[in-house]
Amino acid sequence: MRLGDAIYNLDGLPFRTEQTAVRMRDLLMGETGRTYLLETYPEGGFVLRLESPKAERLSSEPKDSLVSALREGSGDYPVTTAQEKTVAHQLLLRDYQLRRAVFRTNLFSLGLMSVAATLVMIPDTLLGVALGWLNIQPERLGVWWQRSQDGTAALGAAVLIALWLALLWQRAGALYRVTGFGVEARLGIIAHQTVGLRFQDIRSMTIRQSLPERLLGVGLLEFASAGTDGAPVRFDQIAHPARVLQLVKERMAGAVSSD
């Protein structure tokens, strides 16, 4: 149902869930070929609005220009009306996803992978060095010389594959999201556990880094709510936690200014 320039649910009220509003938006875009934006309703729920030509021009510009428009409200991209501000925020507040920086935090595993790769690529050279240190001539081994090379390469390949799969499993075990409404951490691969906080419920944000983690540029970013019952949202082992924290702060400021 259309009321003014906004599209509501059939009962004339905002869509109750974001999922329902997204389905309606996709349906309208598929039927009309035009772009519709999803907006939060001040009293709760979601509504749809047709993207204006002004918004189309903004969407084709670099993100930094849009940030300047939101902060200054003047210049080449004046944001003069509440609708234009909402459009600009919708363009900026897209989902940002990140995962654990496992290749930075598992240097020991990466070292073992390098050794295993060397065993796969040059087993004869390594065995020759070992036999030379033991003062044994390779010709004396006969057929066992070739079998030793094959066994060394197979061992290196098995270790390399096992370590690579372990790192991928650890990386896939957590997905962190910064959305237009809050932060969310999804843990697990087979069984998922999701913990989230809305921007208005976040009361503290903390970065925890040991000295090695600071040198590697990784750390733990934790978001806590005011209530004692609310579980904190933890972005563990992420790269550049200070940058992610700054992104969350900017989105929180944008969410407040759009209310």
C-alpha positions, 0 to 999 in steps of 0.5 A, spaced: 500 500 500 502 506 497 501 512 502 505 519 499 511 517 497 512 511 502 510 503 501 507 500 507 504 493 508 497 491 506 494 493 512 497 500 512 502 499 517 510 498 516 512 492 515 513 488 521 520 484 519 526 486 515 525 479 511 518 481 509 520 488 507 526 485 503 521 480 499 517 486 497 522 490 495 525 485 491 518 483 488 517 491 486 524 491 483 523 485 479 516 487 476 518 495 475 525 495 474 526 501 478 530 501 485 526 501 491 530 503 498 528 500 505 528 504 511 526 504 518 520 507 521 521 511 527 516 507 531 518 501 529 518 496 522 520 498 515 517 502 509 519 502 502 521 508 498 522 509 490 529 511 489 530 518 487 534 521 481 538 525 486 540 518 490 542 515 483 547 520 482 549 520 489 550 512 488 555 513 482 559 517 486 565 515 491 563 513 498 568 518 501 564 524 497 558 521 500 561 521 507 563 528 506 556 530 504 553 527 510 558 531 515 557 537 511 551 538 508 553 542 503 558 543 497 557 538 491 553 534 494 548 538 498 544 533 503 538 538 504 532 534 506 530 528 511 529 524 505 536 525 501 539 524 508 535 517 509 537 515 501 545 517 503 545 513 509 542 507 506 547 507 500 553 508 506 550 503 511 551 496 507 553 490 510 560 489 512 562 482 513 569 480 516 572 473 518 578 471 523 585 473 520 587 466 521 593 467 517 596 472 521 595 469 528 597 462 526 604 463 524 607 457 527 602 453 523 604 457 517 611 455 518 610 448 518 606 448 512 612 451 509 616 445 511 611 441 509 611 444 502 619 443 502 618 436 503 613 435 497 617 439 492 625 437 494 624 431 498 631 428 494 635 434 496 633 434 503 634 426 504 641 427 500 643 432 506 640 428 511 644 422 509 650 426 507 650 428 515 649 421 517 655 419 512 651 414 508 651 414 500 644 414 497 647 408 492 647 404 498 640 404 499 638 401 493 630 401 491 629 404 498 632 411 496 626 412 491 621 409 496 624 414 501 623 420 497 616 418 495 614 417 503 617 424 504 613 427 499 607 423 501 608 425 508 609 433 506 603 433 502 599 430 508 601 435 513 600 441 508 593 438 506 591 437 514 594 444 516 590 448 510 584 444 512 585 446 519 586 454 518 580 454 513 575 450 518 577 455 523 576 461 518 569 459 516 567 458 524 566 465 525 562 470 521 562 477 523 557 483 520 556 490 521 549 492 518 545 498 518 542 496 525 547 493 529 553 488 530 552 481 529 557 475 530 555 468 528 559 462 530 559 455 528 559 451 521 554 445 522 550 448 528 550 456 528 550 460 534 548 468 533 549 473 538 547 481 536 546 488 539 543 494 536 547 500 535 542 503 541 543 498 545 551 498 545 554 501 551 561 500 551 566 498 545 573 495 547 579 493 543 583 487 547 590 486 544 597 483 546 603 485 544 604 480 539 597 481 536 599 489 536 605 487 532 601 483 527 595 488 527 589 483 530 585 483 536 579 482 539 573 487 539 568 487 544 561 490 544 557 490 551 550 492 552 548 496 559 544 490 561 547 484 565 543 479 561 545 481 554 551 477 552 557 481 549 558 481 541 566 479 540 569 480 534 575 475 535 582 475 531 580 480 526 585 484 522 585 492 524 580 492 530 581 499 530 578 501 523 572 496 524 571 500 531 571 507 527 566 504 522 562 502 527 562 509 531 560 512 524 555 508 523 552 509 530 552 516 529 549 515 522 543 511 525 542 517 531 542 522 526 537 519 521 532 518 527 
